[in-house]
């Protein structure tokens, strides 16, 4: 891989690369739609990701090329930049724009990117590019930023430069992931702990439903609003800032305050899902994979029935997994309304699983899903 990319770099730029860097994609193992309610998420880095090769140039321009995309672009050195359309190179350009706010002045650079994260699958290809670029430039030019600063910078790129109002989980997992480990992250405080996630006899299967992830902004905002309504109702008797400050037991004592049935459903998912993250961390640390799998199924059922963010495609995948003897847990991952599901699949049954899932999925949905097998890998690094 490295030699092929080096040869591609030489072909593009007529010089050899000086440095190479890698950043992974990520999945969220459990803890869905609770980040904006003060809850915990449990992402991990995956072994698929993005590579970046760098060399300086004397032309006072920054050149962007990608093995994956035809679009290439060069920019003159200047003090600040603006987003130029929807092309992929706006992500690294936004990172350069943000780094210059700290006093670094961009220099002539030749940059070549390559990624094997399926675009639009919900595995955070954009966060991978952002953190990769920030880490690489910080390392190459010895700018002195720590990883957390680079994570926050990358989130600003996504929110402000690109214009997507996402949280910090994606960038955090890309930066801080570790092999066979998961991250339990409080998205409000950014306090986190690393938990063992050695899957032993199982692989992490990622199933892309191939339904475009077009999360309707109105639906997302509707869920946020419903959670806010629940919080207001609960605060008639108790004083909390976020729903996830409540355990399931305490929530049960006060849930009668939420009179609207739909709002109560949303709040019930939030509180119980947050509890599931705590239980999942305990199960993983104890090596109890079957218990972790049970919690995955419970999470999906809650997202389907109480939060109503699944759909026919995701349910078709999880329903198949629940009846396939070599899978011990599965759930939708990400915002829902399409995108990906994940499953814990017994090693040695990858081909059988892919064949039978494809047959079942096509029969129900009309087109195939795509199955990827990945390990839990390290965060951003130099190669």
C-alpha positions in Angstrom: 0.0 0.0 0.0 2.7 2.5 1.0 4.8 1.8 -2.0 1.8 2.2 -4.3 0.9 5.5 -2.8 4.5 6.7 -2.9 4.6 5.8 -6.6 1.3 7.7 -7.1 2.8 10.7 -5.3 5.9 10.6 -7.6 3.6 10.4 -10.6 1.5 13.4 -9.5 4.2 15.7 -8.2 7.5 14.6 -9.7 9.1 14.2 -6.3 9.0 11.6 -3.5 6.9 12.1 -0.3 8.7 13.1 2.8 6.2 11.9 5.4 3.1 9.6 5.5 0.2 9.6 8.1 -2.9 7.5 8.7 -6.2 8.2 10.5 -9.0 5.7 10.9 -12.8 5.8 10.5 -15.0 5.0 13.4 -18.2 3.3 14.5 -20.2 3.9 17.6 -20.7 0.6 19.4 -23.5 1.8 21.7 -25.0 5.0 23.0 -27.1 6.6 20.3 -28.9 9.9 20.2 -27.9 10.7 23.8 -24.9 12.9 23.1 -27.1 16.1 23.0 -28.7 14.9 26.3 -25.5 14.9 28.3 -25.0 11.2 27.8 -22.2 8.8 27.1 -21.1 7.3 23.7 -18.9 4.3 23.1 -17.1 4.7 19.8 -14.0 2.8 18.5 -11.6 3.4 15.7 -11.7 0.9 12.8 -8.9 -0.4 10.7 -10.2 1.3 7.5 -9.2 4.9 7.2 -7.3 7.6 5.3 -3.7 8.0 4.3 -1.9 11.3 3.7 1.5 11.8 2.0 3.3 15.1 2.2 6.2 16.9 0.6 7.2 20.6 0.6 7.3 22.6 -2.7 9.0 25.9 -3.6 6.0 27.2 -5.6 4.2 28.9 -2.7 1.1 26.9 -3.4 -0.8 24.1 -1.6 -1.8 21.3 -3.9 -4.5 18.8 -3.1 -4.8 15.4 -4.9 -6.7 12.3 -4.0 -6.5 8.7 -5.3 -10.3 8.5 -4.7 -11.5 11.6 -6.5 -10.9 13.2 -9.8 -11.1 16.7 -8.4 -7.7 18.3 -7.7 -7.0 21.8 -6.7 -4.2 24.2 -5.8 -4.4 27.3 -3.6 -1.9 30.2 -3.3 -0.6 30.8 0.1 -2.8 33.4 1.9 -3.8 34.3 5.5 -7.2 32.7 5.4 -9.4 30.6 3.1 -13.1 30.0 2.4 -15.0 27.0 1.4 -15.2 26.5 -2.3 -18.2 24.3 -3.1 -18.7 20.8 -1.9 -15.5 19.1 -3.1 -13.5 16.8 -0.8 -10.5 19.2 -0.5 -12.5 21.7 1.5 -12.0 19.5 4.5 -8.2 19.8 4.6 -8.4 23.4 3.4 -10.6 24.1 6.4 -7.9 22.6 8.7 -5.2 24.8 7.2 -7.5 27.8 7.7 -8.0 27.0 11.4 -4.3 26.3 12.0 -3.4 29.7 10.7 -5.5 31.3 13.4 -2.8 30.1 15.9 -0.1 32.0 14.1 1.2 29.3 11.7 1.5 30.5 8.1 0.9 27.9 5.5 3.8 26.9 3.3 4.1 25.4 -0.1 2.9 21.8 0.1 2.1 18.8 -2.1 -0.6 16.6 -0.5 -1.9 13.3 -1.6 -4.9 11.5 0.1 -6.2 8.0 -0.2 -9.0 6.4 1.8 -10.7 3.0 2.0 -13.7 4.2 4.1 -16.9 3.9 2.0 -18.1 7.5 1.3 -21.5 8.3 2.7 -21.6 5.2 4.9 -21.6 6.9 8.2 -18.1 5.7 9.2 -16.8 9.3 9.4 -14.6 9.8 6.3 -14.8 13.5 6.8 -13.6 13.4 10.4 -10.8 11.0 9.3 -9.6 13.6 6.8 -9.9 16.5 9.2 -8.0 14.9 12.1 -5.5 13.4 9.7 -4.6 16.7 8.2 -4.5 18.5 11.5 -2.3 15.8 13.1 0.0 15.6 10.0 0.6 19.4 9.7 1.1 19.7 13.5 3.7 16.9 13.4 5.4 17.9 10.2 5.8 21.6 11.2 6.2 20.9 15.0 3.3 23.3 15.8 3.0 22.0 19.4 -0.8 21.3 19.6 -1.9 18.3 21.7 -4.4 15.8 20.3 -7.4 17.3 22.2 -6.7 20.7 20.7 -6.5 19.1 17.2 -9.9 17.3 17.9 -11.5 20.6 18.8 -10.0 22.3 15.8 -11.3 19.6 13.5 -14.8 19.9 15.0 -14.7 23.7 14.3 -13.8 22.8 10.7 -16.8 20.5 10.4 -19.2 23.0 12.1 -18.1 26.4 10.8 -16.0 25.9 7.7 -17.9 23.0 6.2 -21.2 24.0 7.9 -22.3 20.6 9.4 -23.6 20.9 13.0 -22.2 17.6 14.3 -20.8 16.7 17.7 -17.3 15.9 18.7 -17.5 12.1 19.0 -16.3 11.4 15.4 -13.1 13.4 15.7 -12.4 12.2 19.2 -12.6 8.6 18.2 -10.4 9.1 15.2 -7.8 10.7 17.3 -7.8 8.7 20.5 -8.8 5.2 19.3 -6.7 2.2 20.4 -6.4 -1.3 19.1 -8.9 -3.6 20.7 -10.2 -0.7 22.9 -13.4 1.3 23.0 -13.8 4.9 24.3 -16.5 5.8 26.8 -16.8 9.5 26.2 -18.9 12.2 27.9 -19.6 14.5 25.0 -20.3 17.5 27.3 -17.3 17.4 29.5 -14.9 15.4 27.2 -14.0 13.2 30.1 -13.4 9.7 28.8 -12.1 6.3 29.8 -10.7 3.5 27.7 -12.3 0.1 28.0 -11.1 -3.3 26.8 -12.8 -4.4 23.6 -11.0 -7.6 22.6 -13.6 -9.4 20.5 -11.8 -12.7 20.7 -13.5 -15.2 18.4 -15.7 -12.5 16.9 -15.2 -9.9 14.2 -16.9 -6.5 13.9 -19.1 -6.7 10.8 -20.3 -3.4 9.4 -23.3 -3.6 7.1 -24.0 -0.6 4.9 -27.7 -0.6 4.0 -26.9 1.4 0.9 -29.8 3.7 1.7 -28.5 7.2 1.5 -28.2 8.7 4.9 -30.4 11.7 4.4 -31.3 12.5 8.0 -34.0 15.0 7.7 -33.0 18.1 9.7 -36.6 18.5 10.8 -36.7 15.0 12.2 -33.4 15.5 14.1 -34.5 18.9 15.4 -37.8 17.3 16.4 -36.1 14.7 18.6 -33.9 17.4 20.2 -37.1 19.5 20.9 -38.9 16.5 22.3 -36.0 15.8 24.7 -36.0 19.4 25.8 -39.8 19.2 26.5 -39.2 16.2 28.6 -36.4 18.0 30.6 -38.7 20.9 31.2 -41.5 18.7 32.5 -39.1 16.8 34.8 -37.7 20.0 36.2 -41.1 20.8 37.8 -40.0 18.5 40.6 -36.2 18.0 40.2 -33.3 20.2 39.1 -31.3 18.7 36.3 -29.4 20.1 33.3 -29.6 17.0 31.1 -31.8 13.9 30.9 -28.8 11.6 31.2 -28.2 12.9 34.8 -31.0 10.5 35.7 -30.6 6.8 36.2 -33.4 4.6 35.0 -34.6 4.1 38.6 -34.7 7.8 39.4 -36.4 8.5 36.0 -39.1 6.0 36.9 -39.9 8.0 40.0 -40.6 11.2 38.1 -41.6 10.1 34.6 -45.3 10.7 35.4 -44.5 14.4 34.9 -44.1 13.9 31.2 -47.7 13.8 30.0 -47.1 13.6 26.3 -46.8 9.9 25.2 -44.3 10.5 22.4 -42.1 12.8 24.6 -42.1 10.1 27.3 -41.0 7.5 24.7 -38.0 9.7 23.7 -37.0 10.4 27.2 -37.2 6.7 28.2 -34.9 5.8 25.4 -32.4 8.5 26.4 -32.2 7.5 30.0 -32.1 3.7 29.4 -29.6 4.0 26.6 -27.2 5.9 28.8 -27.5 3.1 31.4 -26.8 0.6 28.6 -23.5 2.3 27.9 -22.4 1.9 31.6 -23.5 -1.8 31.5 -21.7 -2.3 28.1 -18.5 -0.9 29.5 -18.7 -3.4 32.4 -19.5 -6.3 30.1 -16.5 -5.5 27.8 -14.1 -5.1 30.7 -15.2 -8.5 32.0 -14.9 -10.1 28.6 -18.7 -10.9 28.6 -19.3 -10.5 24.9 -22.7 -12.2 24.9 -23.9 -9.7 27.5 -22.6 -6.9 25.3 -24.4 -8.4 22.3 -27.6 -8.5 24.3 -27.2 -4.8 25.1 -26.7 -4.1 21.4 -30.0 -5.7 20.5 -31.7 -3.9 23.3 -30.3 -0.6 22.0 -31.6 -1.2 18.5 -35.0 -2.2 19.8 -35.2 1.1 21.8 -34.1 3.2 18.8 -36.7 1.4 16.7 -39.7 1.5 19.0 -39.1 4.4 21.4 -36.9 6.9 19.4 -38.2 5.9 16.0 -35.0 6.5 14.0 -34.5 3.1 12.4 -36.2 2.0 9.2 -37.0 -1.0 7.1 -33.4 -1.3 5.8 -31.7 -1.2 9.2 -34.4 -3.4 10.7 -34.0 -6.0 7.9 -30.3 -6.3 8.8 -30.8 -6.6 12.5 -33.7 -9.0 12.2 -31.5 -11.3 10.0 -28.7 -11.0 12.5 -30.9 -12.0 15.4 -31.8 -15.2 13.7 -28.3 -16.1 12.4 -26.7 -18.4 15.0 -23.1 -17.0 14.6 -24.0 -13.4 15.4 -24.3 -12.5 19.1 -25.3 -8.9 18.8 -26.3 -6.3 16.3 -27.7 -2.8 16.1 -28.0 0.3 13.9 -25.1 2.7 14.5 -25.2 6.4 13.9 -28.1 8.8 13.5 -30.3 6.3 11.7 -32.7 6.8 8.8 -30.3 4.8 6.7 -26.6 4.3 7.0 -25.0 1.3 8.7 -25.6 -1.4 11.2 -22.9 -3.4 13.1 -22.8 -7.0 14.2 -20.6 -9.2 16.3 -19.9 -12.1 13.9 -18.1 -15.4 14.7 -14.8 -15.6 12.9 -14.8 -18.1 10.0 -18.4 -17.4 9.0 -17.8 -14.2 7.0 -18.6 -15.6 3.6 -21.7 -17.5 4.8 -23.0 -14.5 6.6 -22.5 -12.2 3.6 -24.2 -14.6 1.2 -27.2 -15.3 3.4 -27.6 -11.7 4.6 -27.5 -10.5 1.0 -30.2 -13.0 0.0 -32.5 -12.0 2.9 -31.9 -8.3 2.4 -32.5 -8.3 -1.3 -35.7 -10.3 -0.8 -37.0 -7.6 1.7 -35.5 -4.4 0.3 -34.9 -5.0 -3.4 -31.2 -4.2 -3.6 -28.1 -5.6 -1.7 -26.4 -4.3 1.3 -22.6 -4.1 1.5 -20.7 -6.0 4.2 -17.3 -5.0 5.6 -15.2 -6.9 8.1 -13.0 -4.6 10.2 -10.9 -4.8 13.3 -10.8 -2.2 16.1 -7.7 -0.2 15.4 -5.5 2.7 16.4 -6.1 6.4 16.2 -4.3 8.9 14.0 -0.5 8.3 13.7 2.6 8.8 11.5 3.7 5.9 9.5 
